[in-house]
Amino acid sequence: MSQHLSRLEAQLERTIEGLFGRLLGHRIRAHDIALKITRAMESLAHSDPDDPSRTIAPDHYVVHLHPDAHQRLLVQHPAVVDILKAYIVELAASTGYHIKAEPRLDLLANAELPRGAVEVTARHTRRKANSTAIMQRVQIMPEAAAPRQPQIAIQGRPPIPLDHSLINIGRSRDNHIVVDDRTVSRHHLQLRLRYGRYVLFDTQSHGGTLVNEVRVAEHILQNGDVIQIGQMRMVYMEETADHEQTVSYDAVDPDQTE
């Protein structure tokens, strides 16, 4: 599997993991859908005959599910088609692919599939020349109020403001917060702004992530939470209702700085 394909799969999986995990449990994993949509896009992408420097991605996708899963998904989250379409647009844009028109996605029931199976097909539809659509990001839900002045505190450094909806933390220099600790993975964890709260996700790191001395894969951050990766401890802070920020640096190793 190419690095390019792996990066596409990881991006789409991170985006939809919560939705399919909540609605369908373990019967259908986000990874399965991410993998198949990404491979469908990758396998059918081709050079634009009018401009060989551009790569054109397919614009019609069909996700096949067992009828039970199909019905449950549509009943509990009728916006799922628009959500997946938005993710396909984001996926193509982030990798430099072009889509000739706003993508179409159909969610179909297939009784021949096992309950936990998913299949994805894709194709290029015939479009008039120069008909590339202007595709806007889909607003999935109204955004909740973001936390006030969210920050990460590390002893010996000024607090680091969290001013992006996605914060990468790890040993690699391309992270937003770089941790100089050989026991920390290159890309160890992410903080993602979800419905007004920062949520910590361990990105399958080698050493794991602790929050308040408990190992976690996912955690909704609260003011004062102590995060430990490798030998590094850091504290999540935000402004509380009484406009005070507090942090106990006793929880932070004073010898560990970035």
C-alpha positions in Angstrom: 0.0 0.0 0.0 1.4 3.4 -1.0 2.1 6.2 1.4 -0.3 8.3 -0.5 -3.1 5.8 -0.1 -2.4 5.3 3.6 -2.6 9.0 4.2 -5.9 9.3 2.4 -7.3 6.4 4.4 -6.2 7.8 7.7 -7.7 11.2 7.0 -11.1 9.9 6.1 -11.1 7.4 8.9 -10.4 10.1 11.5 -13.2 12.2 10.2 -16.0 9.6 10.3 -14.9 7.3 13.1 -17.3 8.9 15.7 -20.4 8.8 13.5 -20.2 5.1 12.5 -19.0 4.0 15.9 -21.9 5.6 17.7 -24.6 4.4 15.3 -23.4 0.9 14.3 -21.2 -0.1 17.1 -18.6 -2.7 16.1 -20.5 -4.3 13.3 -19.3 -1.8 10.8 -16.0 0.0 11.5 -15.2 3.5 10.3 -12.0 2.0 9.0 -13.9 -0.3 6.6 -15.8 2.5 5.0 -12.7 4.8 5.0 -10.6 2.2 3.3 -13.1 1.3 0.6 -14.1 4.9 -0.3 -10.4 5.9 -0.4 -9.5 3.0 -2.6 -12.3 3.7 -4.9 -11.2 7.2 -5.3 -7.5 6.2 -5.7 -8.1 3.4 -8.1 -10.2 5.4 -10.5 -8.4 8.7 -10.4 -6.7 9.6 -13.7 -4.9 12.4 -15.4 -7.1 15.1 -17.0 -6.7 14.7 -20.8 -7.1 18.5 -21.1 -4.4 19.2 -18.5 -2.1 16.3 -17.6 -0.8 18.1 -14.6 -4.2 17.6 -12.9 -5.6 14.4 -11.5 -9.4 13.8 -11.7 -11.1 11.8 -9.0 -14.4 10.0 -9.7 -17.5 12.0 -8.9 -20.1 9.3 -8.2 -19.8 6.9 -5.2 -22.2 4.1 -4.1 -21.9 2.7 -0.5 -23.5 -0.8 -0.2 -24.7 -2.0 3.2 -26.8 -4.8 4.6 -30.4 -3.7 4.8 -30.5 -3.5 8.6 -27.4 -1.3 8.8 -28.7 0.8 5.9 -32.1 1.4 7.6 -30.6 2.2 11.0 -28.1 4.6 9.6 -30.7 6.6 7.6 -33.2 6.7 10.4 -30.7 7.8 13.1 -28.7 10.1 10.9 -30.5 11.1 7.7 -27.7 13.6 6.9 -25.1 10.8 6.5 -25.1 11.1 2.7 -24.3 14.8 2.8 -21.6 14.1 5.5 -19.8 11.5 3.3 -20.1 13.8 0.3 -18.4 16.6 2.2 -15.6 14.3 3.3 -15.0 13.2 -0.3 -14.6 16.8 -1.3 -12.2 17.4 1.6 -10.3 14.3 0.8 -9.9 15.2 -2.9 -9.0 18.8 -2.1 -6.3 17.9 0.5 -4.5 15.6 -2.0 -4.7 17.9 -5.0 -7.3 15.9 -6.8 -10.0 17.6 -8.8 -13.6 16.6 -9.1 -15.5 17.7 -12.3 -18.7 18.4 -10.4 -20.1 18.2 -6.9 -19.8 14.5 -6.0 -22.9 12.3 -5.9 -23.1 9.6 -3.2 -25.8 6.9 -3.0 -26.3 4.8 0.1 -27.9 1.5 -1.0 -29.2 -1.6 0.8 -27.8 -4.9 -0.5 -29.3 -8.1 1.0 -26.5 -10.2 -0.3 -24.0 -8.5 2.0 -23.3 -9.9 5.5 -24.5 -7.6 8.3 -21.0 -6.2 9.1 -19.9 -5.8 5.5 -19.6 -2.7 3.4 -18.8 -2.3 -0.3 -18.1 0.9 -2.2 -18.1 1.5 -6.0 -17.2 4.6 -7.9 -17.3 6.0 -11.4 -16.8 9.1 -13.5 -20.0 10.5 -14.9 -20.0 12.3 -18.2 -19.9 16.1 -17.7 -19.6 19.0 -20.0 -16.2 20.5 -20.4 -15.2 23.1 -17.8 -18.1 22.2 -15.6 -16.1 21.9 -12.4 -18.5 22.7 -9.6 -17.8 25.1 -6.7 -18.1 22.8 -3.7 -18.6 24.2 -0.3 -17.9 22.4 3.0 -21.1 21.0 4.5 -22.1 22.3 7.9 -22.8 19.0 9.7 -24.3 20.5 12.9 -24.5 24.0 14.3 -21.2 24.7 16.0 -21.4 24.8 19.8 -19.5 27.6 21.6 -15.8 26.8 21.7 -14.0 26.6 25.0 -12.8 30.0 26.2 -9.0 30.5 25.9 -8.1 26.8 25.7 -4.3 26.3 26.4 -1.7 23.6 27.1 0.6 24.3 30.0 4.1 22.8 30.1 6.4 23.7 32.9 9.0 26.3 32.0 7.2 27.6 29.0 4.4 30.1 28.4 1.0 28.4 28.0 0.4 27.3 24.4 -2.9 28.6 23.1 -5.0 26.1 21.1 -6.2 28.2 18.2 -6.9 25.5 15.6 -9.7 22.9 15.4 -7.1 20.2 15.0 -3.9 20.1 17.1 -1.2 17.5 16.5 1.2 16.6 19.3 4.2 14.4 19.0 8.0 14.1 18.5 8.0 15.1 14.8 8.8 18.7 14.0 5.7 19.0 11.8 3.4 18.8 14.8 1.7 21.9 16.3 3.2 21.0 19.7 6.5 19.2 19.5 7.6 16.9 22.4 11.3 16.3 22.6 11.1 12.8 24.1 12.3 9.7 22.3 9.6 7.6 24.1 6.9 9.7 22.4 5.7 8.7 18.9 6.3 11.0 16.0 2.6 11.7 15.7 1.3 10.7 19.2 -2.0 12.3 19.7 -4.5 14.8 18.3 -6.8 17.3 19.9 -9.9 17.9 17.9 -12.6 20.5 18.4 -15.9 18.6 18.4 -19.2 20.3 19.2 -17.6 22.9 21.5 -15.1 20.7 23.3 -11.6 19.6 22.6 -11.4 15.8 22.4 -8.1 14.0 22.8 -7.5 11.0 20.5 -4.4 8.8 20.8 -3.3 8.1 17.3 -2.3 4.5 17.9 0.9 5.6 19.6 3.5 3.1 20.7 3.6 4.2 24.4 0.0 5.2 24.8 -1.6 8.3 26.4 -2.6 8.9 30.0 -5.1 11.5 31.2 -5.1 11.9 35.0 -3.0 8.7 35.2 -5.6 6.6 33.3 -4.7 5.2 29.9 -7.2 6.5 27.2 -7.8 6.2 23.5 -10.3 9.0 23.5 -11.1 11.6 26.1 -13.2 14.8 26.3 -10.8 17.3 27.9 -11.8 19.3 31.0 -10.1 22.2 32.7 -7.1 20.9 34.7 -6.7 17.5 33.0 -3.2 16.2 33.2 -2.0 14.6 29.9 1.1 12.3 29.9 2.9 11.0 26.9 6.3 9.3 27.4 7.9 11.3 30.2 6.2 14.5 29.3 3.3 15.8 31.3 1.2 18.8 30.3 -2.0 20.3 31.6 -5.1 21.3 29.6 -6.5 24.7 30.7 -9.4 26.8 29.7 -11.1 29.9 31.1 -13.9 28.8 33.5 -17.2 30.5 34.2 -15.6 32.7 36.9 -12.9 33.7 34.3 -10.2 32.1 36.3 -7.6 29.6 34.9 -5.9 27.4 37.4 -3.1 24.8 36.9 -1.1 22.8 39.4 2.4 22.5 38.1 3.1 19.8 40.7 1.5 17.5 38.0 4.1 18.6 35.5 7.6 17.3 35.5 9.8 20.4 35.8 12.6 18.7 34.0 10.5 18.0 30.9 10.3 20.8 28.5 9.9 20.7 24.7 
